[in-house]
Amino acid sequence: MSLPAAELRTLERMAEALRSSEPRLVSMFAIFTRLTQNETWPRWEQLLPATPGWLRWLTTLMRRLPGGQTARGRRRWLQTLVLANVAVVVGLLLALTGSYLHGSPACSGQHPRAAALASPRQSCPLSDAYPPAK
């Protein structure tokens, strides 16, 4: 594990403060280290890799694409991926908005949106909805 120099200095200062304030702590940690040196760490306490697996997979995939070997090619593929996702989201929003604005008209003959805003629970009477059978 590598840490930035500023963090290492901060940790060293903290360790030195502990050593000076608790002299028995050093010997207790030494005993603990000797007792546990051959044990494996529990899975939940192990450090995760610096790069998540999905990101390594995506990076490998992008390098295999045409033009993905160069930084410029990878940047273009990333831009294409982002724009494709944005286009899908915009399309879904337009479809939802369109279905809301152009729903079935209310019984009063008003614009669908105005009818929905005026009375959201309005329903057509049965006689108006279905003409009488002949």
C-alpha positions as CSV (number, residue, x, y, z in Angstrom):
1,M,0.0,0.0,0.0
2,S,1.4,3.4,-0.9
3,L,0.3,6.6,0.6
4,P,1.1,10.2,-0.3
5,A,4.0,11.7,1.6
6,A,1.8,14.1,3.6
7,E,-0.3,11.2,4.9
8,L,2.8,9.2,5.8
9,R,4.2,12.1,7.8
10,T,0.9,12.5,9.6
11,L,0.8,8.8,10.5
12,E,4.4,8.9,11.7
13,R,3.6,11.9,14.0
14,M,0.6,10.0,15.4
15,A,2.7,6.9,16.0
16,E,5.4,8.9,17.7
17,A,2.8,10.6,19.9
18,L,1.4,7.2,20.9
19,R,4.9,5.8,21.6
20,S,5.7,8.7,23.9
21,S,2.3,8.7,25.7
22,E,1.9,4.9,26.1
23,P,5.3,3.2,26.4
24,R,3.7,-0.2,27.1
25,L,1.7,0.0,23.9
26,V,4.8,-0.8,21.8
27,S,5.5,-4.0,23.6
28,M,1.8,-5.0,23.5
29,F,1.8,-4.5,19.7
30,A,5.0,-6.5,19.3
31,I,3.4,-9.4,21.2
32,F,0.2,-9.2,19.2
33,T,2.3,-9.1,15.9
34,R,4.2,-12.3,16.9
35,L,1.0,-14.1,17.9
36,T,-0.9,-13.3,14.6
37,Q,1.9,-13.3,12.0
38,N,0.9,-16.6,10.5
39,E,-2.9,-15.9,10.3
40,T,-4.7,-14.8,7.2
41,W,-6.8,-11.7,7.2
42,P,-10.6,-11.9,7.1
43,R,-12.0,-11.1,3.7
44,W,-13.8,-8.0,4.9
45,E,-10.6,-6.5,6.2
46,Q,-8.5,-7.0,3.1
47,L,-7.8,-3.9,1.1
48,L,-9.6,-3.7,-2.2
49,P,-7.7,-3.3,-5.4
50,A,-7.2,0.3,-6.5
51,T,-9.2,-0.1,-9.7
52,P,-12.7,-1.8,-9.6
53,G,-13.1,-4.9,-11.7
54,W,-15.7,-3.3,-14.0
55,L,-13.3,-0.4,-14.8
56,R,-10.4,-2.8,-15.6
57,W,-12.8,-4.7,-17.8
58,L,-14.0,-1.5,-19.6
59,T,-10.4,-0.4,-20.1
60,T,-9.4,-3.7,-21.6
61,L,-12.4,-3.7,-23.9
62,M,-11.6,-0.1,-25.0
63,R,-8.0,-1.0,-25.9
64,R,-9.3,-3.8,-28.1
65,L,-11.6,-1.5,-30.1
66,P,-10.3,0.0,-33.3
67,G,-8.4,3.2,-32.4
68,G,-8.5,2.2,-28.7
69,Q,-4.7,1.8,-28.5
70,T,-4.1,5.6,-28.4
71,A,-5.3,8.0,-25.8
72,R,-7.1,10.0,-28.4
73,G,-9.0,6.9,-29.6
74,R,-9.9,5.9,-26.1
75,R,-11.2,9.5,-25.4
76,R,-13.3,9.3,-28.6
77,W,-14.8,5.9,-27.5
78,L,-15.6,7.3,-24.1
79,Q,-17.3,10.4,-25.6
80,T,-19.3,8.1,-27.9
81,L,-20.4,6.0,-24.9
82,V,-21.4,9.0,-22.8
83,L,-23.3,10.6,-25.7
84,A,-25.1,7.3,-26.4
85,N,-26.2,7.1,-22.8
86,V,-27.4,10.7,-22.8
87,A,-29.3,10.1,-26.0
88,V,-31.1,7.1,-24.5
89,V,-32.0,9.1,-21.4
90,V,-33.3,12.1,-23.4
91,G,-35.3,9.7,-25.6
92,L,-36.9,8.1,-22.5
93,L,-37.7,11.5,-21.1
94,L,-39.3,12.6,-24.3
95,A,-41.3,9.4,-24.6
96,L,-42.6,9.8,-21.0
97,T,-43.4,13.5,-21.5
98,G,-45.1,12.8,-24.8
99,S,-47.3,10.1,-23.2
100,Y,-48.2,12.4,-20.4
101,L,-49.0,15.4,-22.6
102,H,-50.9,13.4,-25.3
103,G,-52.9,11.0,-23.1
104,S,-56.5,10.2,-23.7
105,P,-58.7,13.3,-23.7
106,A,-61.1,13.9,-20.8
107,C,-64.9,13.7,-21.2
108,S,-65.2,17.5,-21.2
109,G,-63.4,17.7,-24.5
110,Q,-60.6,19.8,-23.0
111,H,-56.9,19.5,-23.8
112,P,-55.7,16.3,-22.1
113,R,-53.2,18.2,-19.9
114,A,-55.7,20.8,-18.9
115,A,-58.3,18.2,-18.0
116,A,-55.7,16.2,-16.0
117,L,-54.8,19.3,-14.1
118,A,-58.4,20.4,-13.5
119,S,-59.6,17.1,-12.2
120,P,-57.1,14.3,-11.9
121,R,-59.7,11.7,-10.7
122,Q,-62.4,12.6,-13.3
123,S,-63.9,9.7,-15.1
124,C,-66.3,9.5,-18.0
125,P,-69.9,8.4,-17.2
126,L,-70.7,4.9,-18.5
127,S,-73.3,6.2,-20.9
128,D,-70.8,8.6,-22.5
129,A,-68.1,6.1,-22.8
130,Y,-70.1,3.4,-24.5
131,P,-72.9,4.1,-26.9
132,P,-76.1,2.2,-26.3
133,A,-76.5,-1.1,-28.1
134,K,-79.1,-1.2,-30.9
